[in-house]
Amino acid sequence: MTSESQTKLTLYVVMSGNAPDADPAQVRQAWPQHEAYIQSLVAEGRFVLAGSFQGTLTGMTIFSADSREEAEAIAARDPMVAGGFWRAGRILPWNIVAGTDV
């Protein structure tokens, strides 16, 4: 990753967790819609990475957005959030200061 590309990206980190009342069967049914949504973010060039923290019900998604408001809207449109299966928590702008391509 070059310093030029780092300065052009505005990344947002979304911390999310399972909704305590989420029905596991409904979560499984909604999962393909979530995957399709992530693929749409990939196609738009917005998606960076996502994953869960081992041993927790907490996950993190990183994507680019033009503003915090847009980042909130992107998170809210995720079918897992919109369906009430996940709760999008903190949404934080993230400035890359060092790193390598993974």
TIVO-2410 file (N, C-alpha, C; in nm, 3 decimals):
# residues 102
REC num residu      c1      c2      c3 atome chaine
REC   1      M   0.086  -0.117   0.000     N      A
REC   1      M   0.000   0.000   0.000    CA      A
REC   1      M   0.090   0.123   0.000     C      A
REC   2      T   0.067   0.213  -0.091     N      A
REC   2      T   0.149   0.332  -0.100    CA      A
REC   2      T   0.094   0.442  -0.013     C      A
REC   3      S   0.179   0.537   0.021     N      A
REC   3      S   0.131   0.649   0.102    CA      A
REC   3      S   0.029   0.732   0.024     C      A
REC   4      E   0.042   0.736  -0.110     N      A
REC   4      E  -0.056   0.809  -0.190    CA      A
REC   4      E  -0.195   0.748  -0.176     C      A
REC   5      S  -0.205   0.614  -0.184     N      A
REC   5      S  -0.336   0.551  -0.171    CA      A
REC   5      S  -0.389   0.566  -0.029     C      A
REC   6      Q  -0.303   0.569   0.069     N      A
REC   6      Q  -0.347   0.584   0.206    CA      A
REC   6      Q  -0.411   0.720   0.229     C      A
REC   7      T  -0.358   0.824   0.167     N      A
REC   7      T  -0.413   0.956   0.191    CA      A
REC   7      T  -0.545   0.979   0.118     C      A
REC   8      K  -0.574   0.900   0.015     N      A
REC   8      K  -0.698   0.918  -0.061    CA      A
REC   8      K  -0.816   0.845   0.003     C      A
REC   9      L  -0.791   0.745   0.084     N      A
REC   9      L  -0.898   0.666   0.142    CA      A
REC   9      L  -0.951   0.728   0.270     C      A
REC  10      T  -1.084   0.733   0.283     N      A
REC  10      T  -1.148   0.763   0.409    CA      A
REC  10      T  -1.215   0.635   0.451     C      A
REC  11      L  -1.159   0.570   0.550     N      A
REC  11      L  -1.211   0.442   0.594    CA      A
REC  11      L  -1.290   0.458   0.722     C      A
REC  12      Y  -1.387   0.372   0.738     N      A
REC  12      Y  -1.467   0.369   0.860    CA      A
REC  12      Y  -1.469   0.227   0.914     C      A
REC  13      V  -1.455   0.215   1.044     N      A
REC  13      V  -1.463   0.088   1.114    CA      A
REC  13      V  -1.600   0.082   1.180     C      A
REC  14      V  -1.672  -0.026   1.155     N      A
REC  14      V  -1.802  -0.048   1.219    CA      A
REC  14      V  -1.789  -0.168   1.311     C      A
REC  15      M  -1.812  -0.145   1.438     N      A
REC  15      M  -1.815  -0.254   1.536    CA      A
REC  15      M  -1.960  -0.299   1.547     C      A
REC  16      S  -1.983  -0.428   1.536     N      A
REC  16      S  -2.119  -0.479   1.543    CA      A
REC  16      S  -2.123  -0.601   1.633     C      A
REC  17      G  -2.242  -0.630   1.679     N      A
REC  17      G  -2.261  -0.748   1.763    CA      A
REC  17      G  -2.397  -0.808   1.737     C      A
REC  18      N  -2.410  -0.935   1.771     N      A
REC  18      N  -2.538  -1.003   1.753    CA      A
REC  18      N  -2.643  -0.939   1.842     C      A
REC  19      A  -2.762  -0.924   1.788     N      A
REC  19      A  -2.875  -0.879   1.869    CA      A
REC  19      A  -2.909  -0.992   1.965     C      A
REC  20      P  -2.932  -0.962   2.092     N      A
REC  20      P  -2.955  -1.069   2.190    CA      A
REC  20      P  -3.077  -1.154   2.161     C      A
REC  21      D  -3.175  -1.100   2.092     N      A
REC  21      D  -3.297  -1.174   2.064    CA      A
REC  21      D  -3.303  -1.231   1.923     C      A
REC  22      A  -3.191  -1.232   1.852     N      A
REC  22      A  -3.188  -1.281   1.714    CA      A
REC  22      A  -3.214  -1.432   1.710     C      A
REC  23      D  -3.304  -1.473   1.624     N      A
REC  23      D  -3.336  -1.614   1.604    CA      A
REC  23      D  -3.231  -1.674   1.511     C      A
REC  24      P  -3.154  -1.774   1.560     N      A
REC  24      P  -3.048  -1.832   1.476    CA      A
REC  24      P  -3.096  -1.883   1.340     C      A
REC  25      A  -3.217  -1.937   1.333     N      A
REC  25      A  -3.269  -1.986   1.205    CA      A
REC  25      A  -3.290  -1.870   1.108     C      A
REC  26      Q  -3.342  -1.758   1.157     N      A
REC  26      Q  -3.362  -1.642   1.071    CA      A
REC  26      Q  -3.229  -1.580   1.029     C      A
REC  27      V  -3.131  -1.584   1.120     N      A
REC  27      V  -2.998  -1.534   1.087    CA      A
REC  27      V  -2.941  -1.615   0.970     C      A
REC  28      R  -2.951  -1.746   0.978     N      A
REC  28      R  -2.901  -1.832   0.868    CA      A
REC  28      R  -2.973  -1.801   0.737     C      A
REC  29      Q  -3.103  -1.776   0.743     N      A
REC  29      Q  -3.179  -1.744   0.621    CA      A
REC  29      Q  -3.136  -1.611   0.562     C      A
REC  30      A  -3.100  -1.515   0.647     N      A
REC  30      A  -3.062  -1.381   0.600    CA      A
REC  30      A  -2.917  -1.375   0.553     C      A
REC  31      W  -2.836  -1.475   0.589     N      A
REC  31      W  -2.693  -1.470   0.559    CA      A
REC  31      W  -2.663  -1.451   0.410     C      A
REC  32      P  -2.731  -1.521   0.317     N      A
REC  32      P  -2.701  -1.499   0.174    CA      A
REC  32      P  -2.724  -1.354   0.130     C      A
REC  33      Q  -2.825  -1.288   0.186     N      A
REC  33      Q  -2.848  -1.147   0.154    CA      A
REC  33      Q  -2.733  -1.061   0.205     C      A
REC  34      H  -2.682  -1.093   0.323     N      A
REC  34      H  -2.568  -1.021   0.379    CA      A
REC  34      H  -2.446  -1.039   0.287     C      A
REC  35      E  -2.421  -1.164   0.246     N      A
REC  35      E  -2.307  -1.189   0.157    CA      A
REC  35      E  -2.321  -1.113   0.025     C      A
REC  36      A  -2.443  -1.108  -0.029     N      A
REC  36      A  -2.466  -1.034  -0.154    CA      A
REC  36      A  -2.442  -0.885  -0.133     C      A
REC  37      Y  -2.481  -0.834  -0.017     N      A
REC  37      Y  -2.458  -0.693   0.013    CA      A
REC  37      Y  -2.308  -0.663   0.021     C      A
REC  38      I  -2.233  -0.750   0.088     N      A
REC  38      I  -2.088  -0.732   0.096    CA      A
REC  38      I  -2.029  -0.735  -0.044     C      A
REC  39      Q  -2.075  -0.826  -0.129     N      A
REC  39      Q  -2.025  -0.833  -0.267    CA      A
REC  39      Q  -2.057  -0.705  -0.344     C      A
REC  40      S  -2.170  -0.642  -0.316     N      A
REC  40      S  -2.201  -0.515  -0.382    CA      A
REC  40      S  -2.104  -0.406  -0.337     C      A
REC  41      L  -2.064  -0.409  -0.210     N      A
REC  41      L  -1.964  -0.312  -0.162    CA      A
REC  41      L  -1.828  -0.339  -0.225     C      A
REC  42      V  -1.796  -0.466  -0.245     N      A
REC  42      V  -1.671  -0.502  -0.316    CA      A
REC  42      V  -1.676  -0.446  -0.457     C      A
REC  43      A  -1.787  -0.466  -0.527     N      A
REC  43      A  -1.801  -0.419  -0.666    CA      A
REC  43      A  -1.790  -0.268  -0.675     C      A
REC  44      E  -1.838  -0.198  -0.572     N      A
REC  44      E  -1.829  -0.051  -0.568    CA      A
REC  44      E  -1.690  -0.003  -0.528     C      A
REC  45      G  -1.603  -0.094  -0.488     N      A
REC  45      G  -1.469  -0.056  -0.442    CA      A
REC  45      G  -1.468   0.000  -0.301     C      A
REC  46      R  -1.572  -0.025  -0.223     N      A
REC  46      R  -1.581   0.029  -0.087    CA      A
REC  46      R  -1.533  -0.067   0.020     C      A
REC  47      F  -1.551  -0.196  -0.002     N      A
REC  47      F  -1.523  -0.296   0.101    CA      A
REC  47      F  -1.374  -0.315   0.120     C      A
REC  48      V  -1.329  -0.320   0.245     N      A
REC  48      V  -1.189  -0.346   0.276    CA      A
REC  48      V  -1.176  -0.483   0.341     C      A
REC  49      L  -1.239  -0.503   0.455     N      A
REC  49      L  -1.235  -0.633   0.521    CA      A
REC  49      L  -1.340  -0.641   0.630     C      A
REC  50      A  -1.366  -0.763   0.674     N      A
REC  50      A  -1.462  -0.785   0.782    CA      A
REC  50      A  -1.427  -0.915   0.850     C      A
REC  51      G  -1.468  -0.927   0.974     N      A
REC  51      G  -1.445  -1.051   1.047    CA      A
REC  51      G  -1.500  -1.040   1.188     C      A
REC  52      S  -1.493  -1.152   1.257     N      A
REC  52      S  -1.540  -1.154   1.395    CA      A
REC  52      S  -1.422  -1.178   1.488     C      A
REC  53      F  -1.440  -1.140   1.612     N      A
REC  53      F  -1.338  -1.163   1.713    CA      A
REC  53      F  -1.361  -1.299   1.776     C      A
REC  54      Q  -1.257  -1.381   1.780     N      A
REC  54      Q  -1.271  -1.517   1.830    CA      A
REC  54      Q  -1.329  -1.520   1.970     C      A
REC  55      G  -1.424  -1.611   1.989     N      A
REC  55      G  -1.482  -1.630   2.120    CA      A
REC  55      G  -1.581  -1.523   2.162     C      A
REC  56      T  -1.623  -1.437   2.067     N      A
REC  56      T  -1.717  -1.330   2.099    CA      A
REC  56      T  -1.829  -1.329   1.996     C      A
REC  57      L  -1.929  -1.249   2.020     N      A
REC  57      L  -2.036  -1.225   1.924    CA      A
REC  57      L  -2.019  -1.088   1.861     C      A
REC  58      T  -1.895  -1.040   1.859     N      A
REC  58      T  -1.863  -0.907   1.809    CA      A
REC  58      T  -1.784  -0.918   1.680     C      A
REC  59      G  -1.815  -0.831   1.585     N      A
REC  59      G  -1.743  -0.828   1.459    CA      A
REC  59      G  -1.702  -0.687   1.422     C      A
REC  60      M  -1.622  -0.678   1.318     N      A
REC  60      M  -1.573  -0.550   1.270    CA      A
REC  60      M  -1.575  -0.551   1.118     C      A
REC  61      T  -1.622  -0.443   1.060     N      A
REC  61      T  -1.622  -0.426   0.915    CA      A
REC  61      T  -1.552  -0.295   0.884     C      A
REC  62      I  -1.469  -0.294   0.782     N      A
REC  62      I  -1.400  -0.172   0.740    CA      A
REC  62      I  -1.434  -0.148   0.594     C      A
REC  63      F  -1.480  -0.027   0.565     N      A
REC  63      F  -1.511   0.012   0.428    CA      A
REC  63      F  -1.487   0.160   0.411     C      A
REC  64      S  -1.485   0.203   0.286     N      A
REC  64      S  -1.464   0.345   0.259    CA      A
REC  64      S  -1.600   0.413   0.242     C      A
REC  65      A  -1.604   0.539   0.279     N      A
REC  65      A  -1.724   0.621   0.264    CA      A
REC  65      A  -1.680   0.766   0.253     C      A
REC  66      D  -1.767   0.848   0.196     N      A
REC  66      D  -1.734   0.989   0.178    CA      A
REC  66      D  -1.759   1.073   0.303     C      A
REC  67      S  -1.838   1.020   0.397     N      A
REC  67      S  -1.868   1.093   0.520    CA      A
REC  67      S  -1.916   0.995   0.626     C      A
REC  68      R  -1.920   1.042   0.748     N      A
REC  68      R  -1.972   0.958   0.856    CA      A
REC  68      R  -2.118   0.922   0.830     C      A
REC  69      E  -2.195   1.017   0.780     N      A
REC  69      E  -2.336   0.991   0.750    CA      A
REC  69      E  -2.349   0.879   0.647     C      A
REC  70      E  -2.264   0.883   0.545     N      A
REC  70      E  -2.269   0.776   0.445    CA      A
REC  70      E  -2.227   0.643   0.507     C      A
REC  71      A  -2.128   0.645   0.594     N      A
REC  71      A  -2.085   0.522   0.662    CA      A
REC  71      A  -2.199   0.465   0.745     C      A
REC  72      E  -2.271   0.551   0.815     N      A
REC  72      E  -2.385   0.505   0.894    CA      A
REC  72      E  -2.492   0.443   0.804     C      A
REC  73      A  -2.516   0.505   0.689     N      A
REC  73      A  -2.617   0.453   0.595    CA      A
REC  73      A  -2.573   0.318   0.537     C      A
REC  74      I  -2.445   0.305   0.504     N      A
REC  74      I  -2.394   0.177   0.451    CA      A
REC  74      I  -2.412   0.068   0.555     C      A
REC  75      A  -2.378   0.097   0.679     N      A
REC  75      A  -2.393  -0.002   0.787    CA      A
REC  75      A  -2.540  -0.038   0.806     C      A
REC  76      A  -2.627   0.062   0.803     N      A
REC  76      A  -2.769   0.039   0.827    CA      A
REC  76      A  -2.834  -0.045   0.717     C      A
REC  77      R  -2.782  -0.036   0.593     N      A
REC  77      R  -2.838  -0.111   0.481    CA      A
REC  77      R  -2.799  -0.259   0.481     C      A
REC  78      D  -2.699  -0.295   0.560     N      A
REC  78      D  -2.659  -0.436   0.567    CA      A
REC  78      D  -2.782  -0.516   0.611     C      A
REC  79      P  -2.821  -0.619   0.538     N      A
REC  79      P  -2.940  -0.696   0.575    CA      A
REC  79      P  -2.936  -0.753   0.717     C      A
REC  80      M  -2.818  -0.780   0.768     N      A
REC  80      M  -2.809  -0.831   0.905    CA      A
REC  80      M  -2.846  -0.723   1.007     C      A
REC  81      V  -2.812  -0.598   0.976     N      A
REC  81      V  -2.848  -0.486   1.063    CA      A
REC  81      V  -2.994  -0.448   1.039     C      A
REC  82      A  -3.031  -0.432   0.911     N      A
REC  82      A  -3.167  -0.391   0.878    CA      A
REC  82      A  -3.270  -0.493   0.928     C      A
REC  83      G  -3.232  -0.621   0.930     N      A
REC  83      G  -3.322  -0.725   0.977    CA      A
REC  83      G  -3.326  -0.740   1.128     C      A
REC  84      G  -3.241  -0.664   1.198     N      A
REC  84      G  -3.240  -0.670   1.343    CA      A
REC  84      G  -3.158  -0.784   1.401     C      A
REC  85      F  -3.078  -0.852   1.317     N      A
REC  85      F  -2.998  -0.964   1.365    CA      A
REC  85      F  -2.867  -0.917   1.427     C      A
REC  86      W  -2.814  -0.808   1.375     N      A
REC  86      W  -2.693  -0.746   1.429    CA      A
REC  86      W  -2.726  -0.604   1.470     C      A
REC  87      R  -2.651  -0.554   1.563     N      A
REC  87      R  -2.660  -0.414   1.601    CA      A
REC  87      R  -2.528  -0.347   1.563     C      A
REC  88      A  -2.537  -0.246   1.477     N      A
REC  88      A  -2.417  -0.169   1.442    CA      A
REC  88      A  -2.390  -0.075   1.559     C      A
REC  89      G  -2.276  -0.089   1.618     N      A
REC  89      G  -2.239  -0.007   1.732    CA      A
REC  89      G  -2.158   0.113   1.689     C      A
REC  90      R  -2.040   0.121   1.741     N      A
REC  90      R  -1.954   0.236   1.711    CA      A
REC  90      R  -1.913   0.237   1.565     C      A
REC  91      I  -1.917   0.353   1.506     N      A
REC  91      I  -1.869   0.376   1.370    CA      A
REC  91      I  -1.763   0.484   1.381     C      A
REC  92      L  -1.641   0.445   1.350     N      A
REC  92      L  -1.527   0.535   1.372    CA      A
REC  92      L  -1.448   0.556   1.244     C      A
REC  93      P  -1.409   0.680   1.215     N      A
REC  93      P  -1.317   0.701   1.102    CA      A
REC  93      P  -1.182   0.642   1.139     C      A
REC  94      W  -1.115   0.585   1.041     N      A
REC  94      W  -0.988   0.518   1.066    CA      A
REC  94      W  -0.885   0.568   0.969     C      A
REC  95      N  -0.777   0.619   1.023     N      A
REC  95      N  -0.667   0.670   0.942    CA      A
REC  95      N  -0.554   0.568   0.944     C      A
REC  96      I  -0.519   0.517   0.827     N      A
REC  96      I  -0.407   0.422   0.817    CA      A
REC  96      I  -0.278   0.502   0.826     C      A
REC  97      V  -0.194   0.464   0.919     N      A
REC  97      V  -0.065   0.532   0.931    CA      A
REC  97      V   0.050   0.439   0.894     C      A
REC  98      A   0.027   0.307   0.896     N      A
REC  98      A   0.129   0.211   0.857    CA      A
REC  98      A   0.060   0.080   0.826     C      A
REC  99      G   0.124  -0.002   0.745     N      A
REC  99      G   0.069  -0.134   0.719    CA      A
REC  99      G   0.124  -0.193   0.592     C      A
REC 100      T   0.083  -0.314   0.567     N      A
REC 100      T   0.120  -0.384   0.445    CA      A
REC 100      T  -0.005  -0.443   0.384     C      A
REC 101      D   0.002  -0.479   0.257     N      A
REC 101      D  -0.110  -0.547   0.194    CA      A
REC 101      D  -0.122  -0.685   0.256     C      A
REC 102      V  -0.243  -0.726   0.285     N      A
REC 102      V  -0.265  -0.858   0.347    CA      A
REC 102      V  -0.303  -0.956   0.241     C      A
***
